[in-house]
Amino acid sequence: MSTQVQQCCACQNEVSEEDILKRLDEVIESYRNRPGALIPVLQIAQTLFGYLPESALKRISLGLNKPYSEVAGVVGFYSFFSTSPRGKHLIRVCLGTACYVRGGRQVLDALERRLGVTVGETTEDRVFTLEVARCFGSCGLAPAIMIDEDVHQRVKPARIEAILEPYREKEVQSKERQ
C-alpha cells in the first residue's frame, strides 16, 4: 500500500484535493475496525497530502469515530506530524550538546538568514522546511545537519549555500522535466 501512496504523492500537483480525500476515505475504511488505527491513518494522510490539512483531520475524526480533539491532540503531540505544508526537502539542525557546543546554533542562525524562515517554517517556494533535532549520532563530527536522509558533518555557517545548492539544483531540474 505504501507504494500506491507514494505514487499518489509524487503526482500531487496534478491531483485535486477531492481525489486525495477519496483516497483517504479508502484508507480510513481499510483501518476503521483495527485497534490503534489513528496513527497509521494520520501517517498515510500526511504522505498523501504532504501535511495534515484540517479537512483531512475532520475526515479522519468522522471516519474512525474519534473526537476531533483526540485526532488534533495526537497530531499536536507528535513532532512527526505537520498541519502546515512542508518543503520538498526537510532540513534538521542538530542542537544536541556536542553540536551546540561546536557551533550548531550559529549554523541554525545562518540557515534561518539564508532561507528567510525560522524553525518550523517552510520557504515560500516550498523547497525547504527547517527544523531542530537533538542528535544524529555524529557527535564526533559536530555540528551536523540532516537534509532529507543526508547527514552533513562539521558544518560551518559559511558553507551553508554550498550545502543547499545541490538540493536547489534538483528542484530546478525537476521543474524543467515537467
The 8 nearest C-alpha neighbors of each residue, nearest first, counted from 0:
[[1, 3, 2, 4, 5, 26, 43, 6],
 [2, 0, 4, 3, 5, 43, 6, 46],
 [1, 3, 5, 0, 4, 6, 7, 8],
 [4, 2, 6, 0, 1, 5, 7, 8],
 [3, 5, 1, 7, 2, 6, 47, 8],
 [6, 4, 8, 2, 7, 3, 9, 1],
 [5, 7, 3, 9, 8, 4, 2, 10],
 [8, 6, 4, 5, 10, 9, 11, 3],
 [7, 9, 11, 5, 47, 10, 6, 4],
 [10, 8, 6, 7, 11, 5, 12, 4],
 [11, 9, 8, 7, 12, 13, 6, 14],
 [10, 12, 8, 14, 13, 9, 7, 48],
 [13, 11, 10, 14, 15, 9, 8, 7],
 [12, 14, 11, 10, 15, 9, 7, 8],
 [15, 13, 11, 12, 18, 10, 16, 19],
 [14, 16, 18, 17, 19, 13, 11, 12],
 [17, 15, 19, 18, 20, 14, 48, 21],
 [16, 18, 20, 15, 19, 21, 14, 22],
 [19, 17, 21, 15, 16, 20, 14, 22],
 [18, 20, 16, 22, 21, 17, 23, 15],
 [19, 21, 23, 17, 22, 18, 16, 24],
 [22, 20, 24, 18, 23, 19, 17, 25],
 [23, 21, 19, 25, 20, 24, 18, 26],
 [22, 24, 20, 26, 21, 25, 27, 19],
 [23, 25, 21, 27, 22, 26, 28, 20],
 [26, 24, 28, 22, 23, 27, 29, 21],
 [25, 27, 23, 29, 28, 24, 30, 22],
 [28, 26, 24, 30, 29, 25, 31, 62],
 [27, 29, 25, 31, 26, 30, 24, 62],
 [28, 30, 26, 27, 31, 25, 32, 33],
 [31, 29, 27, 33, 28, 36, 32, 26],
 [32, 30, 28, 63, 27, 33, 29, 36],
 [33, 31, 30, 34, 29, 36, 63, 28],
 [34, 32, 30, 36, 31, 35, 29, 37],
 [33, 35, 36, 32, 30, 37, 31, 63],
 [36, 34, 37, 33, 38, 39, 30, 32],
 [35, 37, 34, 33, 39, 30, 38, 40],
 [36, 38, 40, 39, 35, 41, 63, 70],
 [37, 39, 41, 40, 36, 42, 35, 73],
 [40, 38, 42, 41, 36, 37, 43, 35],
 [41, 39, 43, 37, 42, 38, 44, 36],
 [42, 40, 44, 38, 39, 43, 45, 37],
 [43, 41, 39, 45, 40, 44, 38, 46],
 [42, 44, 46, 40, 45, 41, 47, 39],
 [43, 45, 41, 47, 46, 42, 40, 48],
 [46, 44, 50, 49, 42, 51, 48, 47],
 [45, 47, 43, 49, 44, 48, 42, 8],
 [46, 48, 44, 8, 45, 49, 4, 43],
 [49, 47, 50, 45, 46, 44, 51, 8],
 [48, 50, 45, 46, 47, 84, 85, 51],
 [51, 49, 45, 48, 81, 84, 82, 83],
 [52, 50, 82, 45, 81, 55, 53, 48],
 [53, 51, 54, 55, 82, 50, 56, 83],
 [52, 54, 56, 55, 57, 51, 82, 58],
 [53, 55, 57, 52, 56, 58, 51, 20],
 [56, 54, 58, 53, 57, 52, 59, 51],
 [55, 57, 53, 59, 58, 54, 60, 52],
 [58, 56, 60, 54, 55, 59, 53, 61],
 [57, 59, 55, 61, 56, 60, 62, 54],
 [60, 58, 62, 56, 57, 61, 63, 55],
 [61, 59, 65, 57, 67, 58, 63, 62],
 [60, 62, 64, 58, 59, 63, 57, 65],
 [61, 63, 59, 64, 60, 58, 27, 31],
 [62, 64, 65, 31, 60, 61, 59, 27],
 [63, 65, 61, 62, 60, 66, 59, 31],
 [66, 64, 60, 63, 67, 61, 69, 70],
 [67, 65, 68, 69, 60, 70, 64, 61],
 [66, 68, 70, 60, 69, 71, 65, 57],
 [67, 69, 71, 66, 70, 72, 65, 73],
 [70, 68, 72, 66, 67, 71, 73, 65],
 [69, 71, 67, 73, 72, 68, 60, 74],
 [72, 70, 74, 68, 73, 69, 67, 75],
 [73, 71, 69, 75, 70, 74, 68, 76],
 [74, 72, 76, 70, 75, 71, 69, 77],
 [75, 73, 71, 72, 76, 80, 77, 70],
 [74, 76, 72, 73, 77, 71, 78, 80],
 [75, 77, 73, 74, 72, 78, 80, 71],
 [78, 76, 79, 74, 75, 80, 73, 72],
 [77, 79, 80, 76, 75, 81, 74, 73],
 [80, 78, 77, 81, 74, 42, 76, 75],
 [81, 79, 78, 74, 77, 82, 50, 51],
 [80, 82, 50, 83, 51, 79, 78, 74],
 [83, 81, 51, 50, 52, 84, 80, 53],
 [82, 84, 81, 50, 85, 51, 52, 120],
 [85, 83, 50, 49, 82, 86, 81, 121],
 [86, 84, 128, 121, 83, 50, 125, 49],
 [85, 87, 125, 127, 126, 128, 88, 121],
 [86, 88, 126, 127, 125, 85, 89, 128],
 [89, 87, 127, 86, 147, 126, 128, 90],
 [88, 90, 128, 147, 146, 127, 129, 86],
 [91, 89, 146, 129, 145, 128, 130, 88],
 [92, 90, 130, 145, 131, 144, 132, 129],
 [93, 91, 144, 131, 132, 94, 107, 130],
 [92, 94, 132, 133, 95, 134, 144, 143],
 [93, 95, 99, 133, 98, 103, 132, 92],
 [94, 96, 133, 134, 98, 93, 97, 99],
 [95, 97, 99, 98, 100, 94, 133, 134],
 [98, 96, 100, 99, 138, 95, 101, 141],
 [99, 97, 142, 141, 103, 101, 95, 94],
 [98, 100, 103, 94, 96, 102, 101, 97],
 [101, 99, 97, 98, 102, 96, 103, 142],
 [102, 100, 98, 99, 142, 103, 97, 141],
 [101, 103, 105, 99, 104, 100, 142, 98],
 [104, 102, 99, 98, 106, 142, 105, 94],
 [103, 105, 107, 106, 102, 99, 108, 94],
 [104, 106, 108, 102, 107, 103, 109, 156],
 [107, 105, 156, 103, 109, 104, 108, 110],
 [106, 108, 104, 110, 105, 109, 111, 103],
 [109, 107, 105, 111, 106, 110, 104, 112],
 [108, 110, 106, 112, 107, 111, 156, 113],
 [111, 109, 113, 107, 112, 108, 114, 106],
 [110, 112, 108, 116, 114, 117, 109, 115],
 [111, 113, 109, 115, 110, 114, 108, 116],
 [114, 112, 110, 111, 115, 109, 160, 159],
 [115, 113, 111, 116, 112, 110, 122, 127],
 [114, 116, 112, 111, 113, 122, 117, 110],
 [117, 115, 111, 114, 120, 122, 121, 118],
 [116, 118, 111, 120, 119, 129, 115, 121],
 [117, 119, 130, 129, 120, 131, 116, 111],
 [120, 118, 130, 129, 117, 128, 121, 131],
 [121, 119, 118, 117, 116, 128, 129, 122],
 [120, 122, 128, 127, 86, 85, 125, 123],
 [121, 123, 125, 124, 127, 126, 116, 128],
 [122, 124, 125, 121, 126, 127, 115, 116],
 [123, 125, 122, 126, 127, 86, 121, 87],
 [126, 124, 86, 122, 123, 127, 121, 87],
 [125, 127, 86, 87, 124, 88, 122, 128],
 [128, 126, 86, 88, 122, 121, 125, 89],
 [127, 129, 121, 86, 89, 120, 85, 90],
 [130, 128, 90, 118, 119, 120, 91, 89],
 [131, 129, 91, 118, 119, 90, 92, 128],
 [130, 132, 92, 91, 93, 94, 118, 133],
 [133, 131, 93, 92, 91, 134, 94, 130],
 [132, 134, 95, 93, 94, 131, 135, 96],
 [133, 135, 95, 136, 93, 132, 94, 137],
 [136, 134, 137, 93, 133, 138, 143, 132],
 [135, 137, 134, 138, 139, 140, 143, 133],
 [138, 136, 140, 135, 139, 141, 143, 152],
 [137, 139, 141, 140, 97, 136, 98, 142],
 [140, 138, 137, 141, 97, 136, 142, 153],
 [139, 141, 153, 138, 137, 152, 142, 143],
 [142, 140, 98, 143, 138, 153, 139, 152],
 [141, 143, 98, 153, 103, 154, 101, 152],
 [142, 144, 152, 141, 151, 93, 154, 153],
 [145, 143, 92, 151, 91, 93, 150, 146],
 [144, 146, 150, 91, 149, 90, 151, 147],
 [147, 145, 90, 149, 89, 148, 91, 88],
 [146, 148, 89, 149, 88, 145, 90, 91],
 [147, 149, 146, 145, 150, 89, 90, 88],
 [150, 148, 146, 145, 147, 151, 144, 90],
 [149, 151, 145, 144, 152, 148, 146, 143],
 [150, 152, 144, 143, 145, 149, 154, 153],
 [153, 151, 143, 154, 140, 141, 142, 150],
 [154, 152, 142, 141, 140, 143, 155, 151],
 [153, 155, 152, 142, 143, 151, 156, 158],
 [154, 156, 157, 158, 106, 153, 159, 102],
 [157, 155, 106, 158, 159, 109, 105, 154],
 [156, 158, 155, 159, 160, 109, 154, 161],
 [159, 157, 155, 161, 156, 160, 162, 154],
 [160, 158, 162, 156, 161, 157, 163, 110],
 [159, 161, 163, 162, 158, 164, 157, 113],
 [162, 160, 164, 158, 159, 163, 165, 157],
 [161, 163, 159, 160, 164, 158, 165, 166],
 [164, 162, 160, 161, 166, 165, 159, 167],
 [163, 165, 167, 161, 166, 162, 160, 168],
 [166, 164, 168, 167, 163, 169, 162, 161],
 [167, 165, 169, 168, 164, 163, 170, 88],
 [166, 168, 164, 170, 169, 165, 171, 163],
 [169, 167, 165, 171, 166, 170, 164, 172],
 [168, 170, 166, 172, 167, 171, 173, 165],
 [171, 169, 173, 167, 168, 172, 174, 166],
 [172, 170, 168, 174, 173, 169, 175, 167],
 [173, 171, 175, 169, 170, 174, 168, 176],
 [172, 174, 170, 176, 171, 175, 169, 177],
 [175, 173, 171, 177, 176, 172, 170, 169],
 [176, 174, 172, 173, 177, 171, 170, 169],
 [177, 175, 173, 174, 172, 171, 170, 169],
 [176, 174, 175, 173, 172, 171, 12, 10]]
